C-alpha cells in the first residue's frame, strides 16, 4: 500500500470512527436489551441500521486495501473486553483499536521473520491465534451450556 492509497482510505475510516464514537452511548444501552434501550429513548431498529452502516464503513475499505484478516474482527473485541474488564463501549473502542493493531503487528512480525522464503501468510498466523480463542469463547459461552454460570 502506498501513501496515495492511504489518503483514499483515511477519510472513510475517520467517518467510520466518528460514527462509532457517536453510537457508543446508545450501544451501551442496547447491551442491556432492546426494551431497556427503548425505555431510554433509543430507536432500536434505526440504531441497528446505523451500526451496520458504520461497521461496513469501517470494514469494507480496510478489507479492500489489506485483504481479509478475519480473526482480527472476530476475536479482538472479546480480548479487549476481557483485558479491560468492562463492557462500556466508550472504553472498548480505543482498547479494541490498540489491541487489534498490536495483534496484527505481532502476526506480521512472525510472517516477516528472517526465513529463506516468505511462505507464511498473515491470515494463517492470525488463524493459529484466533481459532483457539474463538473455540475457547464458544466453550465458555453461557448459551452453549444451557445458561449455566
N, CA, C and O atoms as a GROMACS GRO file, in nm:
protein
  596
    1UNK      N    1   0.085  -0.118   0.000
    1UNK     CA    2   0.000   0.000   0.000
    1UNK      C    3   0.089   0.124   0.000
    1UNK      O    4   0.187   0.131   0.074
    2UNK      N    5   0.055   0.217  -0.082
    2UNK     CA    6   0.131   0.342  -0.090
    2UNK      C    7   0.051   0.452  -0.022
    2UNK      O    8  -0.067   0.435   0.009
    3UNK      N    9   0.115   0.565   0.002
    3UNK     CA   10   0.051   0.673   0.075
    3UNK      C   11  -0.070   0.729   0.001
    3UNK      O   12  -0.164   0.777   0.065
    4UNK      N   13  -0.070   0.724  -0.130
    4UNK     CA   14  -0.187   0.770  -0.205
    4UNK      C   15  -0.310   0.684  -0.174
    4UNK      O   16  -0.421   0.735  -0.165
    5UNK      N   17  -0.287   0.554  -0.159
    5UNK     CA   18  -0.397   0.465  -0.121
    5UNK      C   19  -0.446   0.498   0.020
    5UNK      O   20  -0.566   0.494   0.046
    6UNK      N   21  -0.353   0.529   0.109
    6UNK     CA   22  -0.392   0.563   0.246
    6UNK      C   23  -0.476   0.690   0.249
    6UNK      O   24  -0.569   0.701   0.329
    7UNK      N   25  -0.443   0.785   0.162
    7UNK     CA   26  -0.521   0.909   0.158
    7UNK      C   27  -0.664   0.883   0.111
    7UNK      O   28  -0.755   0.959   0.145
    8UNK      N   29  -0.684   0.778   0.033
    8UNK     CA   30  -0.819   0.738  -0.006
    8UNK      C   31  -0.889   0.667   0.109
    8UNK      O   32  -1.009   0.684   0.128
    9UNK      N   33  -0.816   0.588   0.184
    9UNK     CA   34  -0.871   0.509   0.293
    9UNK      C   35  -0.902   0.593   0.417
    9UNK      O   36  -1.003   0.569   0.483
   10UNK      N   37  -0.818   0.690   0.449
   10UNK     CA   38  -0.827   0.766   0.574
   10UNK      C   39  -0.961   0.838   0.594
   10UNK      O   40  -1.017   0.829   0.703
   11UNK      N   41  -1.015   0.910   0.495
   11UNK     CA   42  -1.142   0.978   0.520
   11UNK      C   43  -1.257   0.882   0.553
   11UNK      O   44  -1.341   0.912   0.638
   12UNK      N   45  -1.260   0.768   0.485
   12UNK     CA   46  -1.365   0.670   0.515
   12UNK      C   47  -1.351   0.616   0.657
   12UNK      O   48  -1.451   0.599   0.728
   13UNK      N   49  -1.229   0.590   0.698
   13UNK     CA   50  -1.206   0.541   0.834
   13UNK      C   51  -1.238   0.648   0.938
   13UNK      O   52  -1.293   0.616   1.043
   14UNK      N   53  -1.205   0.772   0.910
   14UNK     CA   54  -1.236   0.878   1.006
   14UNK      C   55  -1.386   0.894   1.022
   14UNK      O   56  -1.434   0.915   1.134
   15UNK      N   57  -1.462   0.885   0.913
   15UNK     CA   58  -1.607   0.892   0.923
   15UNK      C   59  -1.661   0.772   1.002
   15UNK      O   60  -1.750   0.787   1.085
   16UNK      N   61  -1.606   0.654   0.976
   16UNK     CA   62  -1.649   0.535   1.048
   16UNK      C   63  -1.618   0.542   1.196
   16UNK      O   64  -1.702   0.504   1.278
   17UNK      N   65  -1.499   0.589   1.231
   17UNK     CA   66  -1.463   0.602   1.373
   17UNK      C   67  -1.550   0.707   1.441
   17UNK      O   68  -1.593   0.688   1.554
   18UNK      N   69  -1.576   0.817   1.373
   18UNK     CA   70  -1.664   0.919   1.429
   18UNK      C   71  -1.804   0.861   1.452
   18UNK      O   72  -1.866   0.888   1.555
   19UNK      N   73  -1.852   0.782   1.357
   19UNK     CA   74  -1.982   0.717   1.375
   19UNK      C   75  -1.982   0.621   1.493
   19UNK      O   76  -2.080   0.615   1.568
   20UNK      N   77  -1.874   0.547   1.510
   20UNK     CA   78  -1.865   0.453   1.623
   20UNK      C   79  -1.865   0.528   1.756
   20UNK      O   80  -1.929   0.484   1.851
   21UNK      N   81  -1.796   0.640   1.761
   21UNK     CA   82  -1.793   0.718   1.885
   21UNK      C   83  -1.931   0.776   1.916
   21UNK      O   84  -1.975   0.775   2.030
   22UNK      N   85  -1.998   0.827   1.814
   22UNK     CA   86  -2.132   0.884   1.833
   22UNK      C   87  -2.231   0.776   1.879
   22UNK      O   88  -2.320   0.804   1.959
   23UNK      N   89  -2.216   0.655   1.828
   23UNK     CA   90  -2.308   0.547   1.861
   23UNK      C   91  -2.273   0.474   1.991
   23UNK      O   92  -2.343   0.381   2.030
   24UNK      N   93  -2.167   0.514   2.057
   24UNK     CA   94  -2.121   0.442   2.176
   24UNK      C   95  -2.225   0.442   2.288
   24UNK      O   96  -2.251   0.337   2.346
   25UNK      N   97  -2.284   0.554   2.317
   25UNK     CA   98  -2.380   0.561   2.428
   25UNK      C   99  -2.507   0.480   2.400
   25UNK      O  100  -2.549   0.404   2.486
   26UNK      N  101  -2.570   0.495   2.282
   26UNK     CA  102  -2.688   0.411   2.255
   26UNK      C  103  -2.654   0.262   2.250
   26UNK      O  104  -2.737   0.179   2.287
   27UNK      N  105  -2.534   0.228   2.204
   27UNK     CA  106  -2.494   0.087   2.202
   27UNK      C  107  -2.480   0.031   2.343
   27UNK      O  108  -2.512  -0.085   2.368
   28UNK      N  109  -2.432   0.113   2.434
   28UNK     CA  110  -2.422   0.069   2.574
   28UNK      C  111  -2.561   0.039   2.628
   28UNK      O  112  -2.580  -0.060   2.699
   29UNK      N  113  -2.658   0.123   2.597
   29UNK     CA  114  -2.796   0.097   2.640
   29UNK      C  115  -2.849  -0.030   2.574
   29UNK      O  116  -2.921  -0.106   2.638
   30UNK      N  117  -2.815  -0.052   2.448
   30UNK     CA  118  -2.864  -0.170   2.377
   30UNK      C  119  -2.806  -0.299   2.434
   30UNK      O  120  -2.869  -0.404   2.424
   31UNK      N  121  -2.688  -0.291   2.493
   31UNK     CA  122  -2.628  -0.410   2.553
   31UNK      C  123  -2.715  -0.465   2.667
   31UNK      O  124  -2.707  -0.583   2.700
   32UNK      N  125  -2.795  -0.380   2.726
   32UNK     CA  126  -2.883  -0.422   2.835
   32UNK      C  127  -3.017  -0.475   2.786
   32UNK      O  128  -3.100  -0.518   2.866
   33UNK      N  129  -3.038  -0.472   2.657
   33UNK     CA  130  -3.159  -0.527   2.598
   33UNK      C  131  -3.238  -0.424   2.521
   33UNK      O  132  -3.227  -0.304   2.545
   34UNK      N  133  -3.319  -0.473   2.428
   34UNK     CA  134  -3.399  -0.384   2.343
   34UNK      C  135  -3.499  -0.303   2.424
   34UNK      O  136  -3.515  -0.183   2.401
   35UNK      N  137  -3.567  -0.368   2.517
   35UNK     CA  138  -3.670  -0.299   2.595
   35UNK      C  139  -3.609  -0.187   2.678
   35UNK      O  140  -3.663  -0.077   2.684
   36UNK      N  141  -3.496  -0.215   2.743
   36UNK     CA  142  -3.428  -0.113   2.823
   36UNK      C  143  -3.384   0.002   2.735
   36UNK      O  144  -3.402   0.119   2.770
   37UNK      N  145  -3.325  -0.030   2.621
   37UNK     CA  146  -3.278   0.076   2.530
   37UNK      C  147  -3.395   0.160   2.482
   37UNK      O  148  -3.384   0.283   2.475
   38UNK      N  149  -3.507   0.098   2.448
   38UNK     CA  150  -3.624   0.174   2.404
   38UNK      C  151  -3.679   0.262   2.516
   38UNK      O  152  -3.727   0.372   2.491
   39UNK      N  153  -3.672   0.212   2.640
   39UNK     CA  154  -3.720   0.293   2.752
   39UNK      C  155  -3.632   0.416   2.774
   39UNK      O  156  -3.677   0.514   2.835
   40UNK      N  157  -3.510   0.412   2.727
   40UNK     CA  158  -3.421   0.528   2.735
   40UNK      C  159  -3.432   0.619   2.613
   40UNK      O  160  -3.360   0.718   2.602
   41UNK      N  161  -3.522   0.585   2.522
   41UNK     CA  162  -3.544   0.669   2.405
   41UNK      C  163  -3.465   0.631   2.282
   41UNK      O  164  -3.459   0.708   2.186
   42UNK      N  165  -3.403   0.514   2.283
   42UNK     CA  166  -3.324   0.470   2.168
   42UNK      C  167  -3.418   0.406   2.066
   42UNK      O  168  -3.497   0.318   2.100
   43UNK      N  169  -3.409   0.451   1.942
   43UNK     CA  170  -3.484   0.388   1.833
   43UNK      C  171  -3.401   0.268   1.787
   43UNK      O  172  -3.309   0.281   1.706
   44UNK      N  173  -3.435   0.149   1.840
   44UNK     CA  174  -3.352   0.030   1.821
   44UNK      C  175  -3.338  -0.010   1.674
   44UNK      O  176  -3.225  -0.035   1.631
   45UNK      N  177  -3.446  -0.016   1.594
   45UNK     CA  178  -3.425  -0.053   1.453
   45UNK      C  179  -3.334   0.046   1.379
   45UNK      O  180  -3.251   0.005   1.298
   46UNK      N  181  -3.349   0.175   1.408
   46UNK     CA  182  -3.264   0.276   1.344
   46UNK      C  183  -3.119   0.260   1.391
   46UNK      O  184  -3.026   0.270   1.312
   47UNK      N  185  -3.101   0.234   1.522
   47UNK     CA  186  -2.966   0.215   1.575
   47UNK      C  187  -2.898   0.095   1.510
   47UNK      O  188  -2.780   0.101   1.476
   48UNK      N  189  -2.973  -0.013   1.492
   48UNK     CA  190  -2.915  -0.132   1.429
   48UNK      C  191  -2.870  -0.101   1.286
   48UNK      O  192  -2.764  -0.147   1.243
   49UNK      N  193  -2.950  -0.024   1.212
   49UNK     CA  194  -2.911   0.012   1.076
   49UNK      C  195  -2.786   0.102   1.076
   49UNK      O  196  -2.697   0.084   0.993
   50UNK      N  197  -2.781   0.197   1.170
   50UNK     CA  198  -2.664   0.284   1.178
   50UNK      C  199  -2.538   0.206   1.217
   50UNK      O  200  -2.430   0.231   1.163
   51UNK      N  201  -2.552   0.111   1.308
   51UNK     CA  202  -2.438   0.029   1.348
   51UNK      C  203  -2.390  -0.055   1.230
   51UNK      O  204  -2.270  -0.068   1.206
   52UNK      N  205  -2.484  -0.112   1.156
   52UNK     CA  206  -2.448  -0.191   1.038
   52UNK      C  207  -2.375  -0.104   0.936
   52UNK      O  208  -2.272  -0.145   0.881
   53UNK      N  209  -2.427   0.015   0.911
   53UNK     CA  210  -2.361   0.106   0.816
   53UNK      C  211  -2.223   0.147   0.862
   53UNK      O  212  -2.130   0.153   0.782
   54UNK      N  213  -2.208   0.176   0.991
   54UNK     CA  214  -2.078   0.214   1.045
   54UNK      C  215  -1.980   0.098   1.036
   54UNK      O  216  -1.863   0.117   1.002
   55UNK      N  217  -2.027  -0.021   1.067
   55UNK     CA  218  -1.942  -0.140   1.058
   55UNK      C  219  -1.894  -0.162   0.916
   55UNK      O  220  -1.777  -0.191   0.892
   56UNK      N  221  -1.984  -0.149   0.822
   56UNK     CA  222  -1.948  -0.164   0.681
   56UNK      C  223  -1.848  -0.056   0.640
   56UNK      O  224  -1.752  -0.083   0.568
   57UNK      N  225  -1.872   0.067   0.687
   57UNK     CA  226  -1.783   0.177   0.653
   57UNK      C  227  -1.643   0.157   0.710
   57UNK      O  228  -1.545   0.203   0.651
   58UNK      N  229  -1.633   0.088   0.822
   58UNK     CA  230  -1.502   0.060   0.880
   58UNK      C  231  -1.437  -0.064   0.819
   58UNK      O  232  -1.316  -0.066   0.795
   59UNK      N  233  -1.515  -0.166   0.793
   59UNK     CA  234  -1.458  -0.294   0.748
   59UNK      C  235  -1.430  -0.299   0.598
   59UNK      O  236  -1.328  -0.353   0.557
   60UNK      N  237  -1.517  -0.244   0.517
   60UNK     CA  238  -1.504  -0.258   0.372
   60UNK      C  239  -1.376  -0.194   0.315
   60UNK      O  240  -1.305  -0.260   0.240
   61UNK      N  241  -1.344  -0.070   0.350
   61UNK     CA  242  -1.221  -0.012   0.293
   61UNK      C  243  -1.095  -0.085   0.339
   61UNK      O  244  -1.002  -0.105   0.261
   62UNK      N  245  -1.093  -0.125   0.465
   62UNK     CA  246  -0.975  -0.196   0.516
   62UNK      C  247  -0.960  -0.330   0.446
   62UNK      O  248  -0.850  -0.369   0.408
   63UNK      N  249  -1.070  -0.401   0.427
   63UNK     CA  250  -1.066  -0.530   0.357
   63UNK      C  251  -1.024  -0.510   0.212
   63UNK      O  252  -0.949  -0.592   0.158
   64UNK      N  253  -1.071  -0.404   0.149
   64UNK     CA  254  -1.034  -0.378   0.010
   64UNK      C  255  -0.885  -0.349  -0.003
   64UNK      O  256  -0.822  -0.391  -0.100
   65UNK      N  257  -0.828  -0.279   0.093
   65UNK     CA  258  -0.686  -0.244   0.085
   65UNK      C  259  -0.594  -0.351   0.140
   65UNK      O  260  -0.486  -0.374   0.085
   66UNK      N  261  -0.634  -0.417   0.248
   66UNK     CA  262  -0.544  -0.510   0.318
   66UNK      C  263  -0.576  -0.657   0.292
   66UNK      O  264  -0.494  -0.743   0.321
   67UNK      N  265  -0.693  -0.686   0.240
   67UNK     CA  266  -0.735  -0.824   0.224
   67UNK      C  267  -0.808  -0.871   0.349
   67UNK      O  268  -0.808  -0.801   0.451
   68UNK      N  269  -0.870  -0.986   0.342
   68UNK     CA  270  -0.947  -1.035   0.456
   68UNK      C  271  -0.856  -1.081   0.570
   68UNK      O  272  -0.772  -1.170   0.551
   69UNK      N  273  -0.873  -1.022   0.683
   69UNK     CA  274  -0.799  -1.061   0.802
   69UNK      C  275  -0.905  -1.091   0.908
   69UNK      O  276  -0.927  -1.013   1.001
   70UNK      N  277  -0.972  -1.205   0.891
   70UNK     CA  278  -1.096  -1.236   0.961
   70UNK      C  279  -1.083  -1.241   1.112
   70UNK      O  280  -1.168  -1.186   1.182
   71UNK      N  281  -0.982  -1.304   1.165
   71UNK     CA  282  -0.978  -1.326   1.308
   71UNK      C  283  -0.955  -1.198   1.388
   71UNK      O  284  -0.985  -1.194   1.507
   72UNK      N  285  -0.902  -1.095   1.325
   72UNK     CA  286  -0.888  -0.967   1.395
   72UNK      C  287  -1.026  -0.917   1.436
   72UNK      O  288  -1.049  -0.883   1.552
   73UNK      N  289  -1.118  -0.913   1.341
   73UNK     CA  290  -1.252  -0.864   1.370
   73UNK      C  291  -1.332  -0.956   1.461
   73UNK      O  292  -1.420  -0.911   1.534
   74UNK      N  293  -1.303  -1.085   1.457
   74UNK     CA  294  -1.378  -1.179   1.540
   74UNK      C  295  -1.332  -1.181   1.685
   74UNK      O  296  -1.414  -1.186   1.776
   75UNK      N  297  -1.204  -1.177   1.707
   75UNK     CA  298  -1.153  -1.205   1.840
   75UNK      C  299  -1.112  -1.081   1.919
   75UNK      O  300  -1.121  -1.082   2.042
   76UNK      N  301  -1.069  -0.976   1.853
   76UNK     CA  302  -1.014  -0.860   1.924
   76UNK      C  303  -1.117  -0.792   2.016
   76UNK      O  304  -1.080  -0.756   2.128
   77UNK      N  305  -1.242  -0.773   1.976
   77UNK     CA  306  -1.337  -0.712   2.071
   77UNK      C  307  -1.354  -0.795   2.199
   77UNK      O  308  -1.368  -0.740   2.307
   78UNK      N  309  -1.353  -0.927   2.186
   78UNK     CA  310  -1.365  -1.012   2.304
   78UNK      C  311  -1.240  -1.004   2.391
   78UNK      O  312  -1.249  -1.001   2.514
   79UNK      N  313  -1.124  -1.000   2.328
   79UNK     CA  314  -0.998  -0.984   2.403
   79UNK      C  315  -0.996  -0.850   2.475
   79UNK      O  316  -0.954  -0.842   2.591
   80UNK      N  317  -1.040  -0.746   2.407
   80UNK     CA  318  -1.041  -0.613   2.468
   80UNK      C  319  -1.133  -0.610   2.590
   80UNK      O  320  -1.098  -0.555   2.694
   81UNK      N  321  -1.250  -0.669   2.576
   81UNK     CA  322  -1.344  -0.671   2.689
   81UNK      C  323  -1.285  -0.748   2.806
   81UNK      O  324  -1.299  -0.706   2.921
   82UNK      N  325  -1.219  -0.860   2.778
   82UNK     CA  326  -1.158  -0.939   2.885
   82UNK      C  327  -1.039  -0.865   2.949
   82UNK      O  328  -1.020  -0.873   3.070
   83UNK      N  329  -0.962  -0.795   2.868
   83UNK     CA  330  -0.843  -0.728   2.921
   83UNK      C  331  -0.875  -0.604   3.004
   83UNK      O  332  -0.811  -0.580   3.106
   84UNK      N  333  -0.975  -0.526   2.961
   84UNK     CA  334  -1.005  -0.405   3.039
   84UNK      C  335  -1.112  -0.431   3.145
   84UNK      O  336  -1.134  -0.347   3.232
   85UNK      N  337  -1.177  -0.546   3.138
   85UNK     CA  338  -1.273  -0.583   3.242
   85UNK      C  339  -1.397  -0.497   3.244
   85UNK      O  340  -1.458  -0.478   3.349
   86UNK      N  341  -1.436  -0.445   3.129
   86UNK     CA  342  -1.553  -0.360   3.122
   86UNK      C  343  -1.624  -0.382   2.990
   86UNK      O  344  -1.562  -0.419   2.890
   87UNK      N  345  -1.754  -0.361   2.990
   87UNK     CA  346  -1.830  -0.371   2.868
   87UNK      C  347  -1.872  -0.232   2.818
   87UNK      O  348  -1.953  -0.222   2.726
   88UNK      N  349  -1.817  -0.127   2.877
   88UNK     CA  350  -1.850   0.009   2.833
   88UNK      C  351  -1.794   0.033   2.693
   88UNK      O  352  -1.673   0.019   2.670
   89UNK      N  353  -1.882   0.068   2.601
   89UNK     CA  354  -1.842   0.086   2.462
   89UNK      C  355  -1.737   0.196   2.449
   89UNK      O  356  -1.645   0.184   2.368
   90UNK      N  357  -1.750   0.302   2.527
   90UNK     CA  358  -1.655   0.412   2.520
   90UNK      C  359  -1.513   0.369   2.552
   90UNK      O  360  -1.418   0.423   2.495
   91UNK      N  361  -1.497   0.273   2.641
   91UNK     CA  362  -1.364   0.222   2.673
   91UNK      C  363  -1.321   0.113   2.575
   91UNK      O  364  -1.202   0.096   2.549
   92UNK      N  365  -1.418   0.041   2.520
   92UNK     CA  366  -1.385  -0.070   2.430
   92UNK      C  367  -1.334  -0.024   2.294
   92UNK      O  368  -1.252  -0.091   2.233
   93UNK      N  369  -1.382   0.089   2.246
   93UNK     CA  370  -1.343   0.135   2.112
   93UNK      C  371  -1.192   0.158   2.104
   93UNK      O  372  -1.127   0.100   2.017
   94UNK      N  373  -1.132   0.241   2.193
   94UNK     CA  374  -0.987   0.259   2.181
   94UNK      C  375  -0.909   0.132   2.218
   94UNK      O  376  -0.805   0.104   2.158
   95UNK      N  377  -0.959   0.056   2.316
   95UNK     CA  378  -0.889  -0.067   2.354
   95UNK      C  379  -0.888  -0.166   2.238
   95UNK      O  380  -0.786  -0.230   2.212
   96UNK      N  381  -1.000  -0.179   2.169
   96UNK     CA  382  -1.009  -0.270   2.055
   96UNK      C  383  -0.915  -0.226   1.944
   96UNK      O  384  -0.848  -0.309   1.882
   97UNK      N  385  -0.909  -0.096   1.919
   97UNK     CA  386  -0.819  -0.046   1.814
   97UNK      C  387  -0.673  -0.076   1.848
   97UNK      O  388  -0.597  -0.122   1.762
   98UNK      N  389  -0.634  -0.051   1.972
   98UNK     CA  390  -0.494  -0.075   2.011
   98UNK      C  391  -0.460  -0.224   2.012
   98UNK      O  392  -0.354  -0.263   1.964
   99UNK      N  393  -0.548  -0.305   2.066
   99UNK     CA  394  -0.521  -0.449   2.073
   99UNK      C  395  -0.521  -0.510   1.933
   99UNK      O  396  -0.438  -0.596   1.903
  100UNK      N  397  -0.613  -0.466   1.847
  100UNK     CA  398  -0.617  -0.514   1.709
  100UNK      C  399  -0.490  -0.479   1.634
  100UNK      O  400  -0.434  -0.561   1.562
  101UNK      N  401  -0.444  -0.355   1.652
  101UNK     CA  402  -0.320  -0.314   1.586
  101UNK      C  403  -0.201  -0.394   1.638
  101UNK      O  404  -0.115  -0.436   1.561
  102UNK      N  405  -0.196  -0.414   1.768
  102UNK     CA  406  -0.084  -0.490   1.827
  102UNK      C  407  -0.085  -0.635   1.779
  102UNK      O  408   0.020  -0.690   1.747
  103UNK      N  409  -0.202  -0.696   1.774
  103UNK     CA  410  -0.212  -0.835   1.728
  103UNK      C  411  -0.173  -0.846   1.580
  103UNK      O  412  -0.101  -0.939   1.542
  104UNK      N  413  -0.219  -0.752   1.499
  104UNK     CA  414  -0.183  -0.754   1.357
  104UNK      C  415  -0.032  -0.734   1.338
  104UNK      O  416   0.029  -0.800   1.254
  105UNK      N  417   0.027  -0.643   1.414
  105UNK     CA  418   0.171  -0.620   1.403
  105UNK      C  419   0.251  -0.740   1.450
  105UNK      O  420   0.353  -0.775   1.390
  106UNK      N  421   0.205  -0.804   1.558
  106UNK     CA  422   0.275  -0.924   1.607
  106UNK      C  423   0.268  -1.036   1.504
  106UNK      O  424   0.368  -1.104   1.479
  107UNK      N  425   0.152  -1.055   1.444
  107UNK     CA  426   0.138  -1.158   1.341
  107UNK      C  427   0.223  -1.124   1.219
  107UNK      O  428   0.283  -1.213   1.158
  108UNK      N  429   0.227  -0.997   1.182
  108UNK     CA  430   0.308  -0.955   1.067
  108UNK      C  431   0.457  -0.975   1.096
  108UNK      O  432   0.535  -1.008   1.006
  109UNK      N  433   0.496  -0.954   1.220
  109UNK     CA  434   0.635  -0.978   1.258
  109UNK      C  435   0.672  -1.125   1.238
  109UNK      O  436   0.780  -1.156   1.189
  110UNK      N  437   0.581  -1.216   1.276
  110UNK     CA  438   0.606  -1.359   1.256
  110UNK      C  439   0.615  -1.391   1.107
  110UNK      O  440   0.699  -1.471   1.066
  111UNK      N  441   0.528  -1.330   1.027
  111UNK     CA  442   0.529  -1.354   0.883
  111UNK      C  443   0.662  -1.311   0.822
  111UNK      O  444   0.713  -1.377   0.732
  112UNK      N  445   0.718  -1.202   0.871
  112UNK     CA  446   0.840  -1.146   0.811
  112UNK      C  447   0.967  -1.180   0.888
  112UNK      O  448   1.068  -1.111   0.874
  113UNK      N  449   0.962  -1.284   0.968
  113UNK     CA  450   1.085  -1.329   1.032
  113UNK      C  451   1.186  -1.367   0.923
  113UNK      O  452   1.146  -1.391   0.809
  114UNK      N  453   1.312  -1.371   0.957
  114UNK     CA  454   1.413  -1.394   0.852
  114UNK      C  455   1.413  -1.538   0.799
  114UNK      O  456   1.508  -1.613   0.823
  115UNK      N  457   1.306  -1.575   0.729
  115UNK     CA  458   1.301  -1.705   0.663
  115UNK      C  459   1.373  -1.694   0.529
  115UNK      O  460   1.399  -1.584   0.479
  116UNK      N  461   1.406  -1.809   0.473
  116UNK     CA  462   1.462  -1.807   0.338
  116UNK      C  463   1.358  -1.757   0.238
  116UNK      O  464   1.388  -1.683   0.145
  117UNK      N  465   1.234  -1.800   0.260
  117UNK     CA  466   1.123  -1.755   0.177
  117UNK      C  467   1.009  -1.713   0.269
  117UNK      O  468   0.999  -1.758   0.383
  118UNK      N  469   0.926  -1.627   0.218
  118UNK     CA  470   0.807  -1.588   0.295
  118UNK      C  471   0.694  -1.684   0.259
  118UNK      O  472   0.614  -1.656   0.170
  119UNK      N  473   0.689  -1.795   0.328
  119UNK     CA  474   0.588  -1.895   0.297
  119UNK      C  475   0.468  -1.886   0.391
  119UNK      O  476   0.368  -1.954   0.369
  120UNK      N  477   0.475  -1.803   0.493
  120UNK     CA  478   0.363  -1.784   0.584
  120UNK      C  479   0.282  -1.664   0.539
  120UNK      O  480   0.335  -1.567   0.484
  121UNK      N  481   0.152  -1.671   0.563
  121UNK     CA  482   0.064  -1.560   0.530
  121UNK      C  483   0.000  -1.507   0.658
  121UNK      O  484  -0.018  -1.581   0.755
  122UNK      N  485  -0.033  -1.379   0.657
  122UNK     CA  486  -0.090  -1.315   0.775
  122UNK      C  487  -0.217  -1.385   0.821
  122UNK      O  488  -0.236  -1.405   0.941
  123UNK      N  489  -0.303  -1.422   0.727
  123UNK     CA  490  -0.427  -1.491   0.765
  123UNK      C  491  -0.398  -1.623   0.836
  123UNK      O  492  -0.470  -1.659   0.929
  124UNK      N  493  -0.296  -1.695   0.793
  124UNK     CA  494  -0.264  -1.823   0.856
  124UNK      C  495  -0.216  -1.803   1.000
  124UNK      O  496  -0.255  -1.877   1.089
  125UNK      N  497  -0.132  -1.704   1.021
  125UNK     CA  498  -0.083  -1.675   1.156
  125UNK      C  499  -0.198  -1.631   1.246
  125UNK      O  500  -0.209  -1.677   1.360
  126UNK      N  501  -0.283  -1.543   1.196
  126UNK     CA  502  -0.397  -1.497   1.276
  126UNK      C  503  -0.495  -1.611   1.304
  126UNK      O  504  -0.557  -1.614   1.410
  127UNK      N  505  -0.508  -1.704   1.211
  127UNK     CA  506  -0.595  -1.820   1.235
  127UNK      C  507  -0.536  -1.910   1.344
  127UNK      O  508  -0.611  -1.966   1.424
  128UNK      N  509  -0.404  -1.922   1.349
  128UNK     CA  510  -0.342  -2.002   1.455
  128UNK      C  511  -0.367  -1.940   1.592
  128UNK      O  512  -0.380  -2.012   1.691
  129UNK      N  513  -0.372  -1.808   1.598
  129UNK     CA  514  -0.400  -1.740   1.724
  129UNK      C  515  -0.551  -1.734   1.749
  129UNK      O  516  -0.598  -1.763   1.860
  130UNK      N  517  -0.626  -1.697   1.646
  130UNK     CA  518  -0.769  -1.670   1.663
  130UNK      C  519  -0.857  -1.791   1.678
  130UNK      O  520  -0.952  -1.788   1.757
  131UNK      N  521  -0.830  -1.899   1.606
  131UNK     CA  522  -0.918  -2.016   1.612
  131UNK      C  523  -0.927  -2.075   1.753
  131UNK      O  524  -1.038  -2.102   1.799
  132UNK      N  525  -0.816  -2.097   1.822
  132UNK     CA  526  -0.828  -2.148   1.959
  132UNK      C  527  -0.903  -2.052   2.052
  132UNK      O  528  -0.977  -2.096   2.141
  133UNK      N  529  -0.883  -1.922   2.032
  133UNK     CA  530  -0.953  -1.826   2.117
  133UNK      C  531  -1.103  -1.825   2.090
  133UNK      O  532  -1.183  -1.814   2.183
  134UNK      N  533  -1.142  -1.837   1.964
  134UNK     CA  534  -1.285  -1.845   1.931
  134UNK      C  535  -1.346  -1.972   1.991
  134UNK      O  536  -1.456  -1.968   2.046
  135UNK      N  537  -1.275  -2.083   1.980
  135UNK     CA  538  -1.324  -2.208   2.039
  135UNK      C  539  -1.337  -2.193   2.190
  135UNK      O  540  -1.436  -2.238   2.247
  136UNK      N  541  -1.240  -2.132   2.255
  136UNK     CA  542  -1.246  -2.110   2.399
  136UNK      C  543  -1.365  -2.023   2.436
  136UNK      O  544  -1.436  -2.052   2.532
  137UNK      N  545  -1.388  -1.916   2.361
  137UNK     CA  546  -1.504  -1.830   2.386
  137UNK      C  547  -1.634  -1.907   2.369
  137UNK      O  548  -1.727  -1.889   2.447
  138UNK      N  549  -1.642  -1.991   2.268
  138UNK     CA  550  -1.763  -2.071   2.247
  138UNK      C  551  -1.784  -2.169   2.362
  138UNK      O  552  -1.898  -2.189   2.405
  139UNK      N  553  -1.677  -2.228   2.410
  139UNK     CA  554  -1.690  -2.323   2.521
  139UNK      C  555  -1.731  -2.253   2.650
  139UNK      O  556  -1.800  -2.312   2.733
  140UNK      N  557  -1.689  -2.128   2.668
  140UNK     CA  558  -1.722  -2.054   2.788
  140UNK      C  559  -1.858  -1.985   2.779
  140UNK      O  560  -1.908  -1.931   2.878
  141UNK      N  561  -1.919  -1.988   2.661
  141UNK     CA  562  -2.046  -1.919   2.640
  141UNK      C  563  -2.156  -1.981   2.724
  141UNK      O  564  -2.172  -2.103   2.728
  142UNK      N  565  -2.233  -1.896   2.790
  142UNK     CA  566  -2.345  -1.943   2.872
  142UNK      C  567  -2.453  -2.011   2.788
  142UNK      O  568  -2.511  -2.111   2.830
  143UNK      N  569  -2.478  -1.955   2.672
  143UNK     CA  570  -2.587  -2.008   2.590
  143UNK      C  571  -2.558  -2.150   2.543
  143UNK      O  572  -2.651  -2.228   2.524
  144UNK      N  573  -2.431  -2.184   2.524
  144UNK     CA  574  -2.398  -2.319   2.481
  144UNK      C  575  -2.404  -2.420   2.595
  144UNK      O  576  -2.414  -2.541   2.572
  145UNK      N  577  -2.398  -2.369   2.719
  145UNK     CA  578  -2.404  -2.459   2.833
  145UNK      C  579  -2.541  -2.457   2.900
  145UNK      O  580  -2.555  -2.500   3.014
  146UNK      N  581  -2.639  -2.408   2.830
  146UNK     CA  582  -2.774  -2.406   2.884
  146UNK      C  583  -2.795  -2.299   2.992
  146UNK      O  584  -2.878  -2.318   3.081
  147UNK      N  585  -2.722  -2.189   2.984
  147UNK     CA  586  -2.742  -2.078   3.076
  147UNK      C  587  -2.668  -2.092   3.208
  147UNK      O  588  -2.692  -2.013   3.299
  148UNK      N  589  -2.579  -2.190   3.221
  148UNK     CA  590  -2.503  -2.205   3.344
  148UNK      C  591  -2.400  -2.095   3.356
  148UNK      O  592  -2.368  -2.028   3.258
  149UNK      N  593  -2.348  -2.076   3.478
  149UNK     CA  594  -2.256  -1.977   3.519
  149UNK      C  595  -2.135  -1.945   3.453
  149UNK      O  596  -2.062  -1.856   3.498
   0.00000   0.00000   0.00000
